[in-house]
Each structure stands twice: as structure tokens, then as C-alpha cells.
């Protein structure tokens, strides 16, 4: 399989609702009320209830894992949290991910992720180093 820098290897969109946040809170044990209570979010100066950073980070890498076909091929994954994902009580939120080959190394690929909510990038320097898929 030939690889080319700049090639899109995966794309996906992930809809979030307040129910999604409650389910993630239960699974992760992160019950910080900024993730489910508007009054608490407002009290601390937030624009609304926020999606968990780790939930956003997990969504962002999933299209790459699906492309690879094996999560064991992920060698390293790093992001910077740059903007929050505000989950509206009525309309929710949609996080969109585009994964492109950023660099080709001798034995690995660096996949650069563009992760957006609306028109805003929410994860900066989001990069996944992976073993290339076979076939």
C-alpha cells in the first residue's frame, strides 16, 4: 500500500447529546457538574455544558483506529485541548474529524487530525503515530 503526505485516510462526524455526556460520565467516573449542569457551568464562567475532554479525544482517534483495523497499531497519541465543545440541551453538538497523513517515517506514519466543532478547531496539534495498515 502506497502512502502520500496529505492524503486523507479517514473522516467521521460524531453527534453528542446531553445523554451522551451522562453516559460517558458513568463510564469514566468523571461526574464534574460542568458536564451536565448549566447552572454550574455558568457559575464558573463557561458558555454552557461542556463535553469531557477525554470523550472528545477518544472520538478524534476513532476514525484512525477504524482505518487501521487494529487499535494495537497506535504507537502514540497526543493532543492539546484548545477550545471546548459546548453541548446544547436542544441541538447537542457535532464533532468532525479529518485524519491526514502528516509524515511518513521509516516504520510508522504520523497522522494529523483536524478536529472541529462548528467552524472552530477544538484540538490542537492532534497527532497519532501508527504502524501502517497492511494491504
SVG drawing of the C-alpha trace seen along z (x, -y; Angstrom):
<svg xmlns="http://www.w3.org/2000/svg" viewBox="-34 -34 47 41">
<polyline fill="none" stroke="black" stroke-width="0.4" points="0.0,0.0 1.4,-3.4 1.1,-6.3 1.3,-10.0 1.7,-13.0 -1.5,-15.0 -3.7,-12.0 -7.0,-11.8 -7.1,-8.4 -10.3,-8.8 -13.2,-11.2 -16.1,-11.0 -18.6,-13.1 -19.8,-12.3 -23.1,-13.7 -23.2,-14.5 -26.2,-15.0 -26.5,-15.6 -27.4,-11.9 -24.0,-11.1 -22.3,-13.2 -24.2,-11.4 -23.3,-8.0 -19.7,-9.0 -19.7,-10.3 -20.9,-7.0 -18.4,-5.0 -15.4,-7.3 -16.3,-8.2 -16.0,-11.9 -19.0,-13.5 -17.8,-17.1 -21.1,-19.0 -19.8,-21.3 -20.5,-18.3 -24.2,-18.1 -25.5,-21.2 -26.0,-24.6 -26.1,-26.5 -22.8,-25.2 -21.2,-25.8 -22.5,-29.4 -21.3,-29.9 -17.7,-29.1 -17.9,-31.3 -18.4,-28.7 -20.6,-29.3 -22.6,-26.1 -22.3,-22.5 -19.0,-21.1 -18.2,-17.7 -15.5,-15.9 -12.1,-16.5 -11.2,-12.8 -14.5,-12.0 -13.6,-14.4 -10.1,-13.0 -11.5,-9.4 -13.8,-10.4 -10.9,-12.1 -8.8,-9.0 -11.6,-6.5 -11.6,-7.1 -7.9,-6.3 -8.4,-3.1 -11.1,-2.1 -8.9,-2.7 -6.1,-0.7 -8.4,2.1 -6.3,2.7 -6.0,0.4 -2.7,2.1 -1.2,0.2 -1.4,-3.1 2.0,-3.9 1.5,-7.4 -1.4,-9.8 -1.2,-13.4 -3.4,-16.5 -3.7,-20.0 -7.2,-21.0 -7.7,-24.4 -11.5,-25.1 -14.4,-23.5 -17.2,-21.6 -20.4,-23.1 -23.3,-20.7 -26.6,-22.5 -29.5,-21.0 -31.7,-21.0 -29.5,-20.6 -26.5,-18.9 -23.2,-19.2 -21.3,-17.5 -17.6,-16.9 -16.0,-16.4 -12.7,-14.6 -10.5,-14.6 -7.3,-12.4 -4.5,-13.0 -1.0,-11.6 1.3,-14.2 4.6,-12.4 6.0,-9.1 8.7,-7.6 10.8,-4.6 8.5,-2.3 5.5,-4.4 3.1,-7.1 2.2,-10.3 -1.5,-11.0 -2.6,-14.7 -6.1,-15.2 -8.3,-18.2 -11.0,-18.1 -13.7,-20.7 -16.9,-21.8 -18.8,-24.2 -16.2,-26.2 -13.7,-26.0 -10.8,-23.7 -11.1,-22.1 -8.0,-20.0 -4.6,-21.5 -1.5,-19.6 -3.6,-16.4 -1.3,-13.7 -1.4,-9.9 1.8,-7.9 0.8,-4.5 2.1,-1.4 0.9,-1.4 -2.0,0.8 -1.2,3.8 -2.8,4.5"/>
</svg>
